[in-house]
Amino acid sequence: MKQALLIIDAQQELIDGNANEKSVCNKDNLLDNINKVVNKAVISCSLVVFIRDKDVAEGRGKGFEIHSEIDIPKEAKIFDKEATNSFYGTKLLEFLRDNMVEHLVVMGCKTEHCIDTTVRTATVNGLDVTLVGDGHSTTDSQSLTAEQIIAHHNEVLHGHYNVDNFSVVRNADDNLFTPNHDEYR
């Protein structure tokens, strides 16, 4: 089975924050877990794909780039997007289909926006998804803490389904590139 790791909006300014926005919750743990899972993807010969949001740092400069503490494999593919959904207006789905990917491991930022939307869209488009439960983050909203937002999404996205394909939530220490979706079917 072909697999890919999709790391969404793990950009310098989004993770570290700026004058107007706080850094994401538990950023050091997030960065450590991203690197841990990138290493697992490389070992398992899975594709590694990064998505960058053009709204971050106005789409330019160091703040727009993938965070400097993330190990980016030489063969990683990078797509830029202009919407919350990583699939909208990008060639991501075409790339995944061309490479016959069936299982997508997802991590990055921000939980309630780009992570949620991408997980749901991936299942609609015929992919089983593993969301790395300790591999996505966000900031506090007006009504919820970042921790509450993350916990809520881990709960609602575990077992989210669209007929044949669905998402599960596992942690970075799990064997993410050995999908366990069939145990739930």
Order of alpha helices (4+ residues) and beta strands (2+ residues): beta-alpha-alpha-beta-alpha-beta-alpha-beta-alpha-beta-alpha-beta-beta
